Amino acid sequence: MPNATGQGQLCGLKVVEFAHVVAGPLAGSMLADQGADVVHVEPPGAGDAARAMGPRRDGVPLWFKVAARNKRSVTLDLHHEAGRAVAHRLVAWADVVIVTLRAGRLRRWGLDWESVHRINPKAVLLQISGFGATSSQADAPGFGKMGEARSGVVHLTGSPDGPPVHTGFSHGDAVTGLMGAYAVLAALHRRDHDPGFDGEWIDLALFEPLFRLVEWQVIVHDQLGTVPQRSGNQLAVAPAAVINTYRSRDEQWITVTSATLRSVRNVARLLGLPEEEFATSEQQHARSGELDDGLRAWVAGRTAAECLEAFARAEVVASRVFDAADIAADPVYAERGDIVTVADPDLGDVRMQAVIPHFRQRPGRVWRTGPALGQDNDLVYRDWLGLSDQELAELEKNDVV
């Protein structure tokens, strides 16, 4: 049956993804978490390369259990003409098609915009690629770290006297997946309100989402002729005069941040400095070094618990820098229900992120971990697409599925 949960904002939405590894599947994952029926198409045999990524427990890869949760897995060999014919039936069935193959292969396999639109004029196509479908590099391969490097984010990350630094996860892929899901929902909103809706093609390059999110870098360069540089944890363009990480007496790292004039004055008061000397933005930024040095010494003389208690009393926004163990033990994460326990056929009970964001009226839920390869072939091909027993047997005989 479609949507095993009957829950979420997107019940009834049908998605097929010809997308592997991170960015495209994460877009699908965002939709699946909210109740969409998402069919993840994989080649027979090895399946999605993401199945083998990351750490393992007892030989079982862990990452894919989260990355493919709430989805259906089908196998399909698109190198076969019969496989491409089935792929086109999936396109005809779907509301949303997600692809991450190179442009030339999409054209050859009939999964480019023109083909998808011809098969299903109302479909929304999300196409994610390294450089975008309209660039001279449309057929070039691309991965998320390349997108991060091109976006400007990596240049801005790190210490002033050190190398540029990538963040510690698939940042470019993940943000692209998130923006892809947002774009899909924007297109679906128009579909539901525009009687003349004629499908939509969302063409997203891996560097563009992060590039968009660093809002100030282009206008600063355009208007001031300067190139923002790495500033460690203080940010090249910061909302206010205080932001950095500091080490406590018991060797815990604490981040302290400000975003308003009042929050900086709170820091000055905590350090015993005259508040009236920090009344304006100009005054605060002129003495940001003094505030930074003062905080570094102040935190170093106290335990993390003492620091956080004093920060809370002074209404200074601060937090210990959490690792995964801190997150797992944190009461606020627990109060929010941000970590859930899910039964897995290989590993038993596993813990992972809950469906985020939380919808209080009709929430989504995690109803399965990443499925076994081809686990849903019968359901999708027989029940959802209506393939006959004879058709399915022929496809299986020829190793197409």
N, C-alpha and C positions, 0 to 999 in steps of 0.2 A: 504494500500500500504506500502511496506517496506520504511524505512527512510522518515519520514514525512517532513524532512527539505531539503533533497537533498544536504546537505552541509557537510563539514568536510572532514578530511583526510581519514576516514575509511568507507566511503559510500560503501555499499555492503557487509561489514563484518557481519557475523551472529554469535551471541553469545547467549548461554543459561546459566543461572546461577541457580544452586541448592545451593544457598548460602544465609545466612541470617545475620542480624545484621550489622556488619561494614566492616571487611577486604575484604571478597570476593565481596560483593556488591560495595565497593568503587573501586575495580579493574574494575568491569563492568561499573561503572559510568564514569571512565576515558575514556573508550572506547566509551560509549554512547555519551559523550560530543563531540566527534569527528566524530559522524555520524554513528557509528555501530548500527545495529538493535539488541538490547539487550532484551531478554525475561527473566523476573524475575519470577521464579516459586515459588508459595506460597501455603501452605495448605488451603483448603476451610475453611471458618469460620473466624478464627482469623487472618490468614495470617502471614506474617513475624512479629516476635516479635518487630522489629524496628518500626513498625507502631505506637506502644504505647510509644516509648521512648521520653524522654525529655519534655520541656515545651509545654504548650498548650495555644491557644487563643480561647475563647468561646468553649472549649471542643475539639478543632481540634489540634492534634499534629503537631508541626512545623518541627521537624528534618526530618521526612520522606519525606516532600515536596521537600527537597533538595537531600536527599540521594538516592531517586528513580527517580529523574528527568530524562527525555529523555529515559525512559525505557517503555517496555510493561509489564503489569502484567497479568499473567494467574494463575488460581487455578488448583491444581492437588494433589490428595491424593496418595502419593507414598506407603502407606500401602496396597493399593489394587493392585492386579496383573494387572488389566486393567490400573491403573494409571502408573505403571512401564512400561507397553507396550507403552503408550503415551510418557513417558519420553525418552524411547529409540528412538522413532521417532524424538523427539526434538534433541537428540544427533546426529542422522543421518543427520538432517537438518543443524546443526551448523558447523561453522568453529572452534569455541572456546567453550569449556565447562568449567565452573567454579564451583567448589564444595568445601564446607566447612564441610560436614558431617563427622562423625567419620569413621575410616577406616573399621571397621566391618560392619557398616550400608551401606557404599558404596558397599562393596562386596555383601551383601544380596540383595541390590536393583539394582545391575548391573550398578553401576556408578563409579566403580573403574577403574584403568588404563586398565587392561586386557579387561574388558567388553567394555569400551568406544572405545578402539583401535579395537576391533573385530567388533563393530557396524559401526564405521567410522574410517578407517585406516589413514585418513589424518587429523583427528581432533587434536587440541592442547588442552590438559587438564591442567588446573591450579588447583592444589589441595592445599588448605591452611588448616593447622591444628596447634594445639598447639605445638607439638613436632616433626612434620615431619613423613612421612609415613614409613620411614626406621628405626625409633628408637624403643627402647623397650617400649616407652610410646605412640605408634602410636594411641592407642584407648583411651587415656586419654583426658578429656576435657581441653580446654584452651581458655583464653580470652586475649585481648590485653595487659592489665596491667600485667598479668603474663609474657608475652613476653618482655615487657619493663624491668621488674625486672631481668629476666634472661640475657638480652642483655648487662648489665653493665651500661646502661644509668641512671637508677634510683640511683645506687650507686654513680654516679658522680654528681648528681643534688642536690643542697641544700647548706646550709652553713656548714663550717667545724665543728662547734660545734652543729649542728642540725641533725635531722633525714633525711634519704634519701627522695626525693620528686618526685612524679609523675608529669608530665606536666599536664596542665589544660584541656586536651582533649584526645580523644582516639588515642594517639600518636602511640602506637605499631600497632594497627589495621590500622590506616591511612597509615603509611609508608609501611606496608605489602601490602596493596591494591595498592599503587603506584608502588612498586617494582614488584608486580604481573602483572600489566598492562605493565610495561617495558619488563618483561620476555615474555609475550604473543607476543608483537610486535617483539622481537628478534626471536622467533620461527617462526612467520609468514614471516619474512624476509627470513629465510632459506627455508621455504616452497616454496616461490616464486622464489627461485634461485637454488634449488637443485632438479633435476628431480627424484631423488631417495628418496625424503622425505617420511618418514614412520610414520608421526604423531610425537607428542612430549608430554612428561609428565613433567610438572613443579611441583616440590614437594617443597613447601615453608612452613617452620615453623615460627610461630609468632615472635620468638625472633631473627631470622636470619637477617632481613633487618636492624634493628637498630644496631645489632652487627656488621654488615658489615660497617655501616656508621661511627662508632667510630673507625676510621682507625688505630689509634696509640696504642690502649690499649693492644693488644696482643703482638706486637713487643716490647713495653716498658717493659712489664712484662717478656717476654722471654729473652731479652738482658740485662736488668738492674736488674731484680729480684725484682722490686718494683711494688706496686699496686697503681695506681693513685687514689687520694682521692678527696672528695668534696672541692671545692674552691669558693663557692658562685657564683657570676657572673664573676669571674676572670678566670675561666676554669682551669682544672688540667693541661692540655697541651695547651697553648695559642700560636697563631701564632706570637705575638709580646708582648711587655711589658705593654701595656695599654689596659685594658678592664674591665669595671665595670659600675654600675649604680650609679647615684648621684642625690641628692635631691636639687632642686633650692629653692631660697628664697620664691617663691610663691607656694612651696610644690608640684611642678611637678617633676616627675622622668625623668631623661635623661640618655641615654646610650651613652658612649663614647668608641670607639674601634679603634684599630690599627692592621695592618697586615703587615706593612713594616717598615724598619728603618726610612725612611723619615717621615712616619706618626707619629712616636714617637718623632722625632725631632721637628715636628710641635707643639706637645703638650708641649714639653720643652720650646720652644720659647714663646708660649702663656703664660706660667707660669713665664716667666722672667728668666729662667735658661739658662746657657751657652750651646748653641747647640753643641759646640765641645766636651763637656763632655758626649754627648750621641751619639757618632759617630758609635759605634759598637754594635752588639747584646749583647755582654757580658756586656758592660757598661750600656746599657739600662735595662737589666734584673736585674743587681746588684742594680739599683736604682729605680726599679719598685714601691717599697713601697713609696718612696718619691714622685714619680709622682702621685700615687693614692691619697695620703694624700693631695697633693697640689691641685689636681682637686676637691676633695671633698670640701675643703675650698673655692676654687674659685667659684664653682657652687653655693654653699650655700649662697654666698654673692650677687647673681644676680638673676633676674627673668629668667624664662625659655626662654622667647623671647630674652632677652639680651644675654644669653648664646649661643643660637643657632645662633644668628647673628654674634657673635664673633668667634664661631667655624667655621662658613662658611668662614669668612674673612681669618682665619688662616689655612684653608684647613684641619681642624680636623673633622673626620667623627663622627657625633653625630645625635641623634634623640630623641624626646620625646618618652616615652613608651606609645604606643597607646592602647586604649580600643576600644570596638565596636563602640561607639559613635564617637570617633575620626576618625576611619576608614570611617564611613558613611559620615562624613563632609569633609574629606581630599581632596584637589584639585588634588593631584597627582593620587589618586585612580580614581577620576572622569575623569581626562585626559586620563588615561589608559583604561577606560571603564571596570574596574574590578568589578563593581557592576551593575547588570541589574535588570530590573523590569519585572516580569512574571505574567501573569494572572492565577489565581487559582480559580477553581469552588467553593471552600469552603470559601476562605479568601479574594477573590478579588485580587487586585494587591499586590504582595509580592516582596521584594528585596532579592537578593542572589548573591553569587559569579558568575561572568561570566565564560565562558569556558576559562580555563587557562591550558596550555600556549596559547598565541595568535598566530594564523597562519594568516598572512596577505594576502596570495594569495587565500586560500580556508578555511576560518575559520569555526569552529563549532559554534553552537548557542544553547541556552536553549529554546526549543520549547514546553516543558510542565513541570509542576511540577510533583511530585510523583503521579502516577495514583491511582484510586480507585481499591480496591481488585477485581481481575478478570475482569477488565475493557476491556482487550484485548483478552478475550477467543475466541470470534468469529473470530476476525482477524487472530490470530495466528493458532488456530486449524483448522478453515475452509479454510481460504485463503492461509496461508503459508504451513501448513502441509497437506492440502487436505482431512481432515476428512469429511466424508459424513454427511448429515443431520441426518441420522439414527444413525451413530456412535456417533455423538455428543449428540443426544437426549438420547441414552442409557447411556452414561457417566454421563450426568446430572441427569438422573433418579436414578442412583446408587450412587449419591453424590461423584463421583470420581473427578469431576471438579466443 
